[in-house]
Structures are given as C-alpha cells and as structure tokens.
Amino acid sequence: MTDTAATPAAPTPRAERVTHFLVRDVALPDDLGTLALVTLDNGLDHTKPTTLGPQGIAELQAVVERLHERATAGEIVAVGVTGKPYFLAAGADLTQVAAVTSRDDALTLGQGGHAAYRALSEVGVPTFAYINGVALGGGLEIALNCDYRTVASDAAAIALPETGLGLVPGWGGAYLVPRLIGVQKALDVILTRPAQNKPFKAAEAYELGLADAIFDAADFLEESIRWTAAILRGEIVVERRPLDDEATWKGVTDAARQRLDATVHGSRPAPYRALDLVTAARDSDKTTAFAAEDEALADLIMTDEMRASVYAFQLVSHGKKPVGAPDPSLARPVTRVGIVGAGLMAAQIALLFAQRLQVPVVMRDIDQERVDKGLGFVQSQLARLVSTGRMSKDTAARITAQVHGTTDVQDFATCDFVIEAVTEVLGLKKKVFAELEGIVSPETILATNTSALSITEMAADLQHPERVVGIHFFNPVAAMPLVEVIHAEKTSDEALATAFAVTKKLRKTSVLVKDRPGFVVNRLLVLVMGKIVEAVEHGTPVEVADRATDPLGFPMPTFELFDLVGPAVGLHVLQSLREDLGDRFPASPGLEKLVADGTRVVLDAPAKGLPKPVNPEIQGVFDGAGGAGAADATQALDAAGVLDATLTALTREIGLMLDEGVVATPQQIDLCMILGAGWPFHLGGITPYLDRSGYSERVLGKRFLPDGVANVPRG
Ligand code: NAD
C-alpha cells in the first residue's frame, strides 16, 4: 500500500485568496441620494469563486466602519451589496477554516464574521443585498444580515450547506432564517437540503422568502437599484411575516429532532447543534443567539467530523480531474455509439449518451420486444423531463431522433465506440465482443459495464484486446455521479483516454481502477453486507446486525441496501467475490434461501425519508437455513461487536486493495465510496474514519492518510 510513513505531515494550506469589498457610489433616481454599492471580488475569473477568510472579513469590517461614518455624515442613504459575475460569495474559505489549530482561533473566526456582518446591519442606513449569483453559507448570510434582498433569476445556487460540512450556519443564518421564513421552511434550508446536497435555484429561494424580489438576470442590477429607490420612497413595503407561535416552533423542532435521531443516529454533531440554535432562535435576542452560534462553530471546527467533511468536499470538488488518466489527446473521436443490450442499464446508458454526447446511438437486444422496451424507457424518461419542465420539447425530439433500436448486430458496423451491458455472464460477454470484432473497425473502442467480471478475461481471446476498457456505471445511471473506469491488463492508453473523454462529456466523476474483482465500490459495499449477514449466520439477531452500522451514519441500514440493489444481485456479487477473493467474503445459506424463496428482506418505511425496518420474519429463514452458527449461538455479537468486525474487515480490505494497486491512493477509495455509495462526508468517505478511530493503525500498523489531512491534528 501507499507508504504514508513517507509523508508524515499534512500539506500546509494555501494562503487565503482574499476577497475585496470594492465600494462605488451610485446616484439613486429622483435625487434620493447616494447608494454605496459594495462589490465582493477576489480579482480572479469565474472558476475561482469568491470566498470569505479572515483577511477578507477584516477588510469588510474596515469598509463598513467607513460606511458608518459616511451614513452618520449624511453622505449615503443606503448600502447595496453584490458580487463579481456569477457569485455573491461561495461562503467561508473552507481551507482556512480547516487549518485552524485551536478552539480559541476557531472562536475568533466565528466572532470576526459576526462582528463584520452585524456592523453592516447596523451601518445606519437601509441595507440591500443584490444576490447576483451563487450565494452559499457565509455568502448567503451576508445577504441575510441586510434589511432587504433581491435575487437574479439565473443565480445558480443559493444555500446554507454548513450542516453537510460539519458546521452550522454560524454567521447569523441559524438565527435569522427561521425568523425570516418560518421555522418549518428554515429547517428545510438548514437541515434537509444540505443532507441532499441540493441548493436552491433563484426562483425557489424567492418562493421561500429568502429574497424579497426576483429580477431578470439581463438587467438585474439596474432593476434592483430601481426597486431600492421604490423601497426608500415607501412605494414598496415588504411585509415581514410574524414569528411562528411558541407551539408551532416547539412542534416543528421536536419533530425535526425525532427525525434526526431516526436518520442521523447521533453519528455527527453538526445537525444537532444547528437544530439547538434554531430551537432557541424564537426567544433569543440577537446578541445571545450570535454568541451561541460562535460557540457552536468553535466546537464544530475542532471536530474530526468537520475536518473529514471538508476533505470529502474538496475531493468531490476536485474529483472531476481524474488521477492517473492518460494524456487526453490520445482519446479517439466518438461519432456513433453502439449499446449492446436494451435492458435496465443499457437503456439508461443509451439515454445518457444521446443526451450528453449528441451523437447517434444504436441499441441492440436479442429480440424486437426487448428492443422496444428499451426504446420505450428512453421515450418515457424524455417525456417526464419535458412534462416537469426540465427539458424542452425540441431537445427531447432531437434526442429521440438520435436513439435507434435494432436486433441486427451489423448495425454496429460504423460505430467507433460500443459499450456492452448484456446479462452478467462471462461466456456471453466474450461472445458479444468476439462477434463485434468481426464487424467493427479495428480502431473501435469496446467498453463493458460489467459489475464484477474480469475484463482481462473478457478481452483475452480478441485480436485487439487492448481496445477493451471497463466503464462501470451505477444504477440509476442519470443520478449517480460516479463511474469506475477500469484498466484491464492489456487496455491501451488510447482506449483509456477515450473512456475518460466520454465520461467527462457525460459529466460523471471518473476514477481509474485496476481490473480486480468488484472494482472499488462493489467490493467494499458487498463486504459490509457480507459481514452483517455473517453476524446473523452466527446467531446475532437480524435487527441488531441490521442497525449495527447506524453509528457511522450510512445512507441506509444494511438490509435496506440489500433490498435496493436486489437481494439476488447482492448475493450473486457476494458469491463471485468469495470465489475470486476468498472467504473474507462469507457464505450465507440464509441469504441463499431468502433469494430462492423471494422473501422481502425489509418492511415499508414508517414515513417518507425514514429507514425501512428489517422484516423480522427473515430471522426464521436464517435460523432454519443451517448456516455456520446454527449449532453454536455462542458466537452471537452485540451491535458494537458487529460494527467492530465490519470495520476491521473494511480496513483489511482497503489495505489489500491499495497493495494490489486497485487505485493509486486512499483518496480514490474515498471518492468512490462518497460518490458511488453515498458514504457520508463526515467519515471523509471511509479512510479518514478508519484512521481517526484507530482501525488502520490497529489492523495495518499505519494510517491511510497523514495526520491532519482529514482530522484535527493530534500533534
Ligand atoms: P438486464 O437483464 O436488465 O439486461 C440485460 C439485457 O441484455 C437483456 O435485455 C438481454 O436480453 C440482453 N442480452 C443478452 N444477450 C444479448 C446479446 N447477445 N446481444 C444483445 N443483448 C443481449 O441486466 P442489467 O441489470 O441491465 O445488467 C446489464 C449489465 O450491467 C450486467 O453486466 C450488470 O452486471 C451490469 N450492471 C448492472 C447494474 C444494476 O444495478 N443492474 C449496475 C451496474 C452494472
């Protein structure tokens, strides 16, 4: 594995990219007076969002002091705040936040932002935020601390994502938002959306009440200034909603706490701290509430969960540039795509290729009925996109015209890129490739979407095995951001470069993976599933085993995951990994019986968004199937024991994967598990968690990542 001993120290964080606050005077119409317009700008292009670090905040404080003097002197009648093109501000500079080494410094950071924002709100004249673009976290909070807000119709992302990053909206957001838009909607903004990583569009932010007016992007600033004048003249009055009453506030926050307990299980502190702040916001004064936000921020900045979240966020943000990919100029042009199969995956892949590559796509299955079903799927998805306003009719018609179905393999003759997604049987896939080789040009790239078969083996008998590459999509294809690009033994750089070029156009994050069983995501997910089932086979009650991973905050309990992937598919991959990699992947007669009988492994969720409980009836199936522990219940574990066995196995497996060179670095494992399995940011994917909980040292004798990269430095 990577020798972490050679890189003992965390890299020093980059210097703050300072955001400046540029002031210019704007004469308001009708001699109303002067508006001081403050523009946030870091002097860099749109690929470098404006963020807020200590130096920027200090500059804001100084600027606001000067504005206060001018307001007192009667030189200005209003202050407006806006940003450079596309951004108001993308929030606090997380690199700086994650570099803080003491709680005192963390407290100072929070207090600095509060002081500057509060000074702005008390500058002595009405304050207006013109949200011209992205406004995230501290960027949105600067607007929330103003008296009024307008938003541009094309502002791409408006959100308070802090609780997803191990923080709270601590520059006023937790106090101001529930008082502005009501406690129920505020919890959607502060807790629900960050968990889904779904910022608001401009129109949604306006509907919610985060902005008082929305204007077309084309003349946004002019309209916002006209609106400002109308407010100052009293022609427009913005009615603020009254505070929710005490009973509503309590009911909503109590229900949110129950929901957190059922979904987060105390696995990370940030959402609970945010909920505490919102709960108190109704009856607190601003000074008390802001001080409580400072304390929460200071505590959270000094948690490993926050550091791991920032590590994960940065991995995901930078993940678009694949590590280890060959020179992109080696990629071959792709002008016509063939898809072998028209089943569940093939039809989704066909739609995505037609949508994003904008080239003809031909999809083949063994009979017309299956072809029609695949085409029907593409049609229905396009119709849904049109009916929900997410695609124009013209675009849908254009895509429809690009997707063809066939039963004739000769229709692949002119394809320069063919991906197979036929039934997961090695012999079948070999046959498909052999047949293709007789039809397509020697330059055509052949890709496979196999989940677990050896791609090296699949290509072995071809005349040109070097053209075969794995492109492993996840289901549902449109929604899952990850693809594993698999390098088989003979895969050429041209084939790999083409695969990366294609997946980039598909807007996926691609990770280069060596052709080893289960690649990254399935190998680790199925290992976890296997360890949970193994515990049941040894007499641990199903409910105990199922919920054993709750303290990690995984997206769902294990049997719900089984239900999602399909118990038969899960069992199949478990068995094939056991064959290839050995009995670290346990046998499970109970699971075999469940699949054979078609028994449902979970019950319906008690409410939308809550976990699905395991079906208690499956206990009997496991007990009666004659598994390893049937005769010896003394090996039964409690939940902590099951979790320990699972984490030990995960650590060992990741160590082996790095030794085998499945991926280049632990970071690539984390990226795969975050984007391919939804493993949480606060675990940093998984290796930061295994480091900080001591598993990597205990099992492998060394850490995966240097101290301080994804945890508070131990010193
Ligand atoms: P599926 O059963 O829905 O589709 C397979 C299709 O292949 C069927 O329509 C079948 O008729 C067709 N087929 C069989 N032989 C063919 C041939 N010679 N020529 C053309 N078509 C042929 O299966 P699926 O779930 O779409 O899986 C397809 C592949 O994708 C498998 O390798 C699977 O491991 C992989 N995969 C599946 C998932 C998933 O979640 N289902 C996720 C990632 C990868």
Residues whose N, C-alpha, C, O or C-beta is under 5 A from the ligand:
A	BS01	NAD	V340 G341 A342 G343 L344 M345 A346 R364 D365 I366 R370 A421 V422 T423 E424 N449 T450 S451 F473 F474 N475
